[in-house]
Amino acid sequence: MNINFSKDVNKKNKDLTNFLKTNEDGVFYTGHASILVRLNKKKYLFDYINNTNFYGNSWIFFPNQIIDKRLFNVDAVFVSHIHQDHYDPILLRKFQKKEVPIFVLDGRPEFKSSLRKEKIKVKYIAAKKKTYIDDNTWVYGCLHEYNDIDSSILISNNNLSVYHGNDNFVTEKTLIPFKKNVGHIDVACVPFAYINYYPYLLNGITKKINKSEATRIENLFMDYGIKQSKILKPKIIIPFGSNLFHLDDPTCEMNKGVATPVDFVNYSKIKDKSQSDNYKTMLSGSFCLKNNNNISLYYEDISSQKFDDELIKFINKKKSLLKEIKKIKKIIINKNVLKLIKNKIRKNTNKLDHNIVISAKSNKDDKIIINLKTDSVFFKKQVKIPENCHYFIIEDNEFNLWLNNKITFEEVLGTRRFRYNRNPNIYRVEINQIYTNFL
């Protein structure tokens, strides 16, 4: 298990050294949702980030992502989507200066806009189309069915075929025709967990309901991972894209409730007996090589207990090494601030009879009330929340960053530094989409 507190890119990682000593086609797991794929002695890097302080230092990778300057010596880079644990504009500009081609699946206007703003030139790949990126290597990708964010891609030289699923939970509607078009798959990096804020941050439910809902959702997403694996039928299944843990409290319910890669492997061996030997606890630093149609694996088969124990020790050590985040100045809620919010929310065309209510943790009675039906935004001192509302109580620093337009509301949600109420207490995906996309 790769546990390292150094960010020295000049320090050579021994596992990467062992991988690079070989010439066979293979996959090296750099960590979280990043892999290094070698085909015909060319190296392709997926979803690698150098900035591990994303979402305001609220998350960490465990085990560590491999940090090694040899990972900058590649033939191409792929980026799946815009989220900060997959997309590092500063690093991409460094690759750009080295004239390393950057590939992105086409079809997402928001991602394109961000790339233009960051002055990153990329080569767009058409979705659902076999595209050769050189004489011997081709890719085939698919977008998520409705969220306009996620994508998956397969890369192959017809000897080794590797599916990079990051955290794209596509359904059989997309994945069955995908499999027909790409054929045999050797290695699939399959998502298995979604680190949602529900039920962990929701007020107004009992501990018993919180726990049962957490278990239900944990199993639901592991079942999604198994369903993807059954459709793709790979020789090797790597649990993927959920090596993120919240830094503020190592023993918080969110960290305890979300399945780890080891949990997923153990669960899958019971639920998917037909492919039970294909699920592997491959973590950062693990790799596989293909030679004469045989795949050799180099990884540590660890227990859930060891993983959990090392995780808590790692988070506590990491917290002690981090510098205190500089707090942003408190923003006065005036007409200009409210007008800025109004200009954002008026872009929403789904005019629902519902309110979004937002306040800082230290001033819960000072509420910003956003009416989704009329696009009205006003500030009010009151204890009660209105009927038909989602009410977010945000940590002060993130609240002020959002008011100052330094981060989007989606990024506030990404930090998980808030609590919320629903009135009535029911899940409505259309409301979720509004506050995620327009605030």
Secondary structure as a PSIPRED ss2 file (coil, helix, strand):
# PSIPRED VFORMAT (PSIPRED V4.0)

   1 M C   1.000  0.000  0.000
   2 N C   1.000  0.000  0.000
   3 I C   1.000  0.000  0.000
   4 N C   1.000  0.000  0.000
   5 F C   1.000  0.000  0.000
   6 S C   1.000  0.000  0.000
   7 K C   1.000  0.000  0.000
   8 D C   1.000  0.000  0.000
   9 V C   1.000  0.000  0.000
  10 N C   1.000  0.000  0.000
  11 K C   1.000  0.000  0.000
  12 K C   1.000  0.000  0.000
  13 N C   1.000  0.000  0.000
  14 K H   0.000  1.000  0.000
  15 D H   0.000  1.000  0.000
  16 L H   0.000  1.000  0.000
  17 T H   0.000  1.000  0.000
  18 N H   0.000  1.000  0.000
  19 F H   0.000  1.000  0.000
  20 L H   0.000  1.000  0.000
  21 K C   1.000  0.000  0.000
  22 T C   1.000  0.000  0.000
  23 N C   1.000  0.000  0.000
  24 E C   1.000  0.000  0.000
  25 D E   0.000  0.000  1.000
  26 G E   0.000  0.000  1.000
  27 V E   0.000  0.000  1.000
  28 F E   0.000  0.000  1.000
  29 Y E   0.000  0.000  1.000
  30 T E   0.000  0.000  1.000
  31 G E   0.000  0.000  1.000
  32 H C   1.000  0.000  0.000
  33 A C   1.000  0.000  0.000
  34 S E   0.000  0.000  1.000
  35 I E   0.000  0.000  1.000
  36 L E   0.000  0.000  1.000
  37 V E   0.000  0.000  1.000
  38 R E   0.000  0.000  1.000
  39 L E   0.000  0.000  1.000
  40 N C   1.000  0.000  0.000
  41 K C   1.000  0.000  0.000
  42 K E   0.000  0.000  1.000
  43 K E   0.000  0.000  1.000
  44 Y E   0.000  0.000  1.000
  45 L E   0.000  0.000  1.000
  46 F E   0.000  0.000  1.000
  47 D C   1.000  0.000  0.000
  48 Y C   1.000  0.000  0.000
  49 I C   1.000  0.000  0.000
  50 N C   1.000  0.000  0.000
  51 N C   1.000  0.000  0.000
  52 T C   1.000  0.000  0.000
  53 N C   1.000  0.000  0.000
  54 F H   0.000  1.000  0.000
  55 Y H   0.000  1.000  0.000
  56 G H   0.000  1.000  0.000
  57 N H   0.000  1.000  0.000
  58 S C   1.000  0.000  0.000
  59 W E   0.000  0.000  1.000
  60 I E   0.000  0.000  1.000
  61 F E   0.000  0.000  1.000
  62 F C   1.000  0.000  0.000
  63 P C   1.000  0.000  0.000
  64 N C   1.000  0.000  0.000
  65 Q C   1.000  0.000  0.000
  66 I C   1.000  0.000  0.000
  67 I C   1.000  0.000  0.000
  68 D C   1.000  0.000  0.000
  69 K H   0.000  1.000  0.000
  70 R H   0.000  1.000  0.000
  71 L H   0.000  1.000  0.000
  72 F H   0.000  1.000  0.000
  73 N C   1.000  0.000  0.000
  74 V C   1.000  0.000  0.000
  75 D C   1.000  0.000  0.000
  76 A E   0.000  0.000  1.000
  77 V E   0.000  0.000  1.000
  78 F E   0.000  0.000  1.000
  79 V E   0.000  0.000  1.000
  80 S C   1.000  0.000  0.000
  81 H C   1.000  0.000  0.000
  82 I C   1.000  0.000  0.000
  83 H C   1.000  0.000  0.000
  84 Q C   1.000  0.000  0.000
  85 D C   1.000  0.000  0.000
  86 H C   1.000  0.000  0.000
  87 Y C   1.000  0.000  0.000
  88 D C   1.000  0.000  0.000
  89 P H   0.000  1.000  0.000
  90 I H   0.000  1.000  0.000
  91 L H   0.000  1.000  0.000
  92 L H   0.000  1.000  0.000
  93 R H   0.000  1.000  0.000
  94 K H   0.000  1.000  0.000
  95 F H   0.000  1.000  0.000
  96 Q H   0.000  1.000  0.000
  97 K H   0.000  1.000  0.000
  98 K C   1.000  0.000  0.000
  99 E C   1.000  0.000  0.000
 100 V C   1.000  0.000  0.000
 101 P C   1.000  0.000  0.000
 102 I E   0.000  0.000  1.000
 103 F E   0.000  0.000  1.000
 104 V E   0.000  0.000  1.000
 105 L E   0.000  0.000  1.000
 106 D C   1.000  0.000  0.000
 107 G C   1.000  0.000  0.000
 108 R C   1.000  0.000  0.000
 109 P H   0.000  1.000  0.000
 110 E H   0.000  1.000  0.000
 111 F H   0.000  1.000  0.000
 112 K H   0.000  1.000  0.000
 113 S H   0.000  1.000  0.000
 114 S H   0.000  1.000  0.000
 115 L H   0.000  1.000  0.000
 116 R H   0.000  1.000  0.000
 117 K H   0.000  1.000  0.000
 118 E C   1.000  0.000  0.000
 119 K C   1.000  0.000  0.000
 120 I C   1.000  0.000  0.000
 121 K C   1.000  0.000  0.000
 122 V C   1.000  0.000  0.000
 123 K E   0.000  0.000  1.000
 124 Y E   0.000  0.000  1.000
 125 I E   0.000  0.000  1.000
 126 A C   1.000  0.000  0.000
 127 A C   1.000  0.000  0.000
 128 K C   1.000  0.000  0.000
 129 K C   1.000  0.000  0.000
 130 K C   1.000  0.000  0.000
 131 T E   0.000  0.000  1.000
 132 Y E   0.000  0.000  1.000
 133 I C   1.000  0.000  0.000
 134 D C   1.000  0.000  0.000
 135 D C   1.000  0.000  0.000
 136 N C   1.000  0.000  0.000
 137 T C   1.000  0.000  0.000
 138 W E   0.000  0.000  1.000
 139 V E   0.000  0.000  1.000
 140 Y E   0.000  0.000  1.000
 141 G E   0.000  0.000  1.000
 142 C E   0.000  0.000  1.000
 143 L E   0.000  0.000  1.000
 144 H C   1.000  0.000  0.000
 145 E C   1.000  0.000  0.000
 146 Y C   1.000  0.000  0.000
 147 N C   1.000  0.000  0.000
 148 D C   1.000  0.000  0.000
 149 I C   1.000  0.000  0.000
 150 D C   1.000  0.000  0.000
 151 S E   0.000  0.000  1.000
 152 S E   0.000  0.000  1.000
 153 I E   0.000  0.000  1.000
 154 L E   0.000  0.000  1.000
 155 I E   0.000  0.000  1.000
 156 S E   0.000  0.000  1.000
 157 N C   1.000  0.000  0.000
 158 N C   1.000  0.000  0.000
 159 N C   1.000  0.000  0.000
 160 L C   1.000  0.000  0.000
 161 S E   0.000  0.000  1.000
 162 V E   0.000  0.000  1.000
 163 Y E   0.000  0.000  1.000
 164 H E   0.000  0.000  1.000
 165 G C   1.000  0.000  0.000
 166 N C   1.000  0.000  0.000
 167 D C   1.000  0.000  0.000
 168 N C   1.000  0.000  0.000
 169 F C   1.000  0.000  0.000
 170 V C   1.000  0.000  0.000
 171 T C   1.000  0.000  0.000
 172 E H   0.000  1.000  0.000
 173 K H   0.000  1.000  0.000
 174 T H   0.000  1.000  0.000
 175 L H   0.000  1.000  0.000
 176 I H   0.000  1.000  0.000
 177 P H   0.000  1.000  0.000
 178 F H   0.000  1.000  0.000
 179 K H   0.000  1.000  0.000
 180 K H   0.000  1.000  0.000
 181 N H   0.000  1.000  0.000
 182 V H   0.000  1.000  0.000
 183 G C   1.000  0.000  0.000
 184 H C   1.000  0.000  0.000
 185 I C   1.000  0.000  0.000
 186 D C   1.000  0.000  0.000
 187 V E   0.000  0.000  1.000
 188 A E   0.000  0.000  1.000
 189 C E   0.000  0.000  1.000
 190 V E   0.000  0.000  1.000
 191 P E   0.000  0.000  1.000
 192 F C   1.000  0.000  0.000
 193 A C   1.000  0.000  0.000
 194 Y C   1.000  0.000  0.000
 195 I C   1.000  0.000  0.000
 196 N C   1.000  0.000  0.000
 197 Y C   1.000  0.000  0.000
 198 Y C   1.000  0.000  0.000
 199 P C   1.000  0.000  0.000
 200 Y C   1.000  0.000  0.000
 201 L C   1.000  0.000  0.000
 202 L E   0.000  0.000  1.000
 203 N C   1.000  0.000  0.000
 204 G C   1.000  0.000  0.000
 205 I C   1.000  0.000  0.000
 206 T C   1.000  0.000  0.000
 207 K H   0.000  1.000  0.000
 208 K H   0.000  1.000  0.000
 209 I H   0.000  1.000  0.000
 210 N H   0.000  1.000  0.000
 211 K H   0.000  1.000  0.000
 212 S H   0.000  1.000  0.000
 213 E H   0.000  1.000  0.000
 214 A H   0.000  1.000  0.000
 215 T H   0.000  1.000  0.000
 216 R H   0.000  1.000  0.000
 217 I H   0.000  1.000  0.000
 218 E H   0.000  1.000  0.000
 219 N H   0.000  1.000  0.000
 220 L H   0.000  1.000  0.000
 221 F H   0.000  1.000  0.000
 222 M H   0.000  1.000  0.000
 223 D H   0.000  1.000  0.000
 224 Y H   0.000  1.000  0.000
 225 G H   0.000  1.000  0.000
 226 I H   0.000  1.000  0.000
 227 K H   0.000  1.000  0.000
 228 Q H   0.000  1.000  0.000
 229 S H   0.000  1.000  0.000
 230 K H   0.000  1.000  0.000
 231 I H   0.000  1.000  0.000
 232 L H   0.000  1.000  0.000
 233 K C   1.000  0.000  0.000
 234 P C   1.000  0.000  0.000
 235 K C   1.000  0.000  0.000
 236 I E   0.000  0.000  1.000
 237 I E   0.000  0.000  1.000
 238 I E   0.000  0.000  1.000
 239 P E   0.000  0.000  1.000
 240 F E   0.000  0.000  1.000
 241 G C   1.000  0.000  0.000
 242 S C   1.000  0.000  0.000
 243 N C   1.000  0.000  0.000
 244 L E   0.000  0.000  1.000
 245 F E   0.000  0.000  1.000
 246 H E   0.000  0.000  1.000
 247 L C   1.000  0.000  0.000
 248 D C   1.000  0.000  0.000
 249 D C   1.000  0.000  0.000
 250 P C   1.000  0.000  0.000
 251 T C   1.000  0.000  0.000
 252 C C   1.000  0.000  0.000
 253 E H   0.000  1.000  0.000
 254 M H   0.000  1.000  0.000
 255 N H   0.000  1.000  0.000
 256 K H   0.000  1.000  0.000
 257 G H   0.000  1.000  0.000
 258 V C   1.000  0.000  0.000
 259 A C   1.000  0.000  0.000
 260 T C   1.000  0.000  0.000
 261 P H   0.000  1.000  0.000
 262 V H   0.000  1.000  0.000
 263 D H   0.000  1.000  0.000
 264 F H   0.000  1.000  0.000
 265 V H   0.000  1.000  0.000
 266 N H   0.000  1.000  0.000
 267 Y H   0.000  1.000  0.000
 268 S H   0.000  1.000  0.000
 269 K H   0.000  1.000  0.000
 270 I H   0.000  1.000  0.000
 271 K H   0.000  1.000  0.000
 272 D C   1.000  0.000  0.000
 273 K H   0.000  1.000  0.000
 274 S H   0.000  1.000  0.000
 275 Q H   0.000  1.000  0.000
 276 S H   0.000  1.000  0.000
 277 D H   0.000  1.000  0.000
 278 N H   0.000  1.000  0.000
 279 Y E   0.000  0.000  1.000
 280 K C   1.000  0.000  0.000
 281 T C   1.000  0.000  0.000
 282 M C   1.000  0.000  0.000
 283 L C   1.000  0.000  0.000
 284 S C   1.000  0.000  0.000
 285 G C   1.000  0.000  0.000
 286 S C   1.000  0.000  0.000
 287 F E   0.000  0.000  1.000
 288 C E   0.000  0.000  1.000
 289 L E   0.000  0.000  1.000
 290 K E   0.000  0.000  1.000
 291 N E   0.000  0.000  1.000
 292 N C   1.000  0.000  0.000
 293 N C   1.000  0.000  0.000
 294 N E   0.000  0.000  1.000
 295 I E   0.000  0.000  1.000
 296 S E   0.000  0.000  1.000
 297 L E   0.000  0.000  1.000
 298 Y E   0.000  0.000  1.000
 299 Y C   1.000  0.000  0.000
 300 E C   1.000  0.000  0.000
 301 D C   1.000  0.000  0.000
 302 I C   1.000  0.000  0.000
 303 S C   1.000  0.000  0.000
 304 S H   0.000  1.000  0.000
 305 Q H   0.000  1.000  0.000
 306 K H   0.000  1.000  0.000
 307 F H   0.000  1.000  0.000
 308 D H   0.000  1.000  0.000
 309 D H   0.000  1.000  0.000
 310 E H   0.000  1.000  0.000
 311 L H   0.000  1.000  0.000
 312 I H   0.000  1.000  0.000
 313 K H   0.000  1.000  0.000
 314 F H   0.000  1.000  0.000
 315 I H   0.000  1.000  0.000
 316 N H   0.000  1.000  0.000
 317 K H   0.000  1.000  0.000
 318 K H   0.000  1.000  0.000
 319 K H   0.000  1.000  0.000
 320 S H   0.000  1.000  0.000
 321 L H   0.000  1.000  0.000
 322 L C   1.000  0.000  0.000
 323 K C   1.000  0.000  0.000
 324 E C   1.000  0.000  0.000
 325 I C   1.000  0.000  0.000
 326 K C   1.000  0.000  0.000
 327 K C   1.000  0.000  0.000
 328 I C   1.000  0.000  0.000
 329 K C   1.000  0.000  0.000
 330 K C   1.000  0.000  0.000
 331 I C   1.000  0.000  0.000
 332 I C   1.000  0.000  0.000
 333 I C   1.000  0.000  0.000
 334 N C   1.000  0.000  0.000
 335 K H   0.000  1.000  0.000
 336 N H   0.000  1.000  0.000
 337 V H   0.000  1.000  0.000
 338 L H   0.000  1.000  0.000
 339 K H   0.000  1.000  0.000
 340 L H   0.000  1.000  0.000
 341 I H   0.000  1.000  0.000
 342 K H   0.000  1.000  0.000
 343 N H   0.000  1.000  0.000
 344 K H   0.000  1.000  0.000
 345 I H   0.000  1.000  0.000
 346 R C   1.000  0.000  0.000
 347 K C   1.000  0.000  0.000
 348 N C   1.000  0.000  0.000
 349 T C   1.000  0.000  0.000
 350 N C   1.000  0.000  0.000
 351 K C   1.000  0.000  0.000
 352 L C   1.000  0.000  0.000
 353 D C   1.000  0.000  0.000
 354 H C   1.000  0.000  0.000
 355 N E   0.000  0.000  1.000
 356 I E   0.000  0.000  1.000
 357 V E   0.000  0.000  1.000
 358 I E   0.000  0.000  1.000
 359 S E   0.000  0.000  1.000
 360 A E   0.000  0.000  1.000
 361 K C   1.000  0.000  0.000
 362 S C   1.000  0.000  0.000
 363 N E   0.000  0.000  1.000
 364 K E   0.000  0.000  1.000
 365 D E   0.000  0.000  1.000
 366 D E   0.000  0.000  1.000
 367 K E   0.000  0.000  1.000
 368 I E   0.000  0.000  1.000
 369 I E   0.000  0.000  1.000
 370 I E   0.000  0.000  1.000
 371 N E   0.000  0.000  1.000
 372 L C   1.000  0.000  0.000
 373 K C   1.000  0.000  0.000
 374 T C   1.000  0.000  0.000
 375 D C   1.000  0.000  0.000
 376 S C   1.000  0.000  0.000
 377 V E   0.000  0.000  1.000
 378 F E   0.000  0.000  1.000
 379 F E   0.000  0.000  1.000
 380 K E   0.000  0.000  1.000
 381 K E   0.000  0.000  1.000
 382 Q C   1.000  0.000  0.000
 383 V C   1.000  0.000  0.000
 384 K C   1.000  0.000  0.000
 385 I C   1.000  0.000  0.000
 386 P C   1.000  0.000  0.000
 387 E C   1.000  0.000  0.000
 388 N C   1.000  0.000  0.000
 389 C E   0.000  0.000  1.000
 390 H E   0.000  0.000  1.000
 391 Y E   0.000  0.000  1.000
 392 F E   0.000  0.000  1.000
 393 I E   0.000  0.000  1.000
 394 I E   0.000  0.000  1.000
 395 E C   1.000  0.000  0.000
 396 D H   0.000  1.000  0.000
 397 N H   0.000  1.000  0.000
 398 E H   0.000  1.000  0.000
 399 F H   0.000  1.000  0.000
 400 N H   0.000  1.000  0.000
 401 L H   0.000  1.000  0.000
 402 W H   0.000  1.000  0.000
 403 L H   0.000  1.000  0.000
 404 N C   1.000  0.000  0.000
 405 N C   1.000  0.000  0.000
 406 K C   1.000  0.000  0.000
 407 I C   1.000  0.000  0.000
 408 T C   1.000  0.000  0.000
 409 F H   0.000  1.000  0.000
 410 E H   0.000  1.000  0.000
 411 E H   0.000  1.000  0.000
 412 V H   0.000  1.000  0.000
 413 L H   0.000  1.000  0.000
 414 G H   0.000  1.000  0.000
 415 T H   0.000  1.000  0.000
 416 R C   1.000  0.000  0.000
 417 R C   1.000  0.000  0.000
 418 F E   0.000  0.000  1.000
 419 R E   0.000  0.000  1.000
 420 Y E   0.000  0.000  1.000
 421 N E   0.000  0.000  1.000
 422 R E   0.000  0.000  1.000
 423 N E   0.000  0.000  1.000
 424 P C   1.000  0.000  0.000
 425 N C   1.000  0.000  0.000
 426 I C   1.000  0.000  0.000
 427 Y C   1.000  0.000  0.000
 428 R C   1.000  0.000  0.000
 429 V H   0.000  1.000  0.000
 430 E H   0.000  1.000  0.000
 431 I H   0.000  1.000  0.000
 432 N H   0.000  1.000  0.000
 433 Q H   0.000  1.000  0.000
 434 I H   0.000  1.000  0.000
 435 Y H   0.000  1.000  0.000
 436 T H   0.000  1.000  0.000
 437 N H   0.000  1.000  0.000
 438 F H   0.000  1.000  0.000
 439 L C   1.000  0.000  0.000
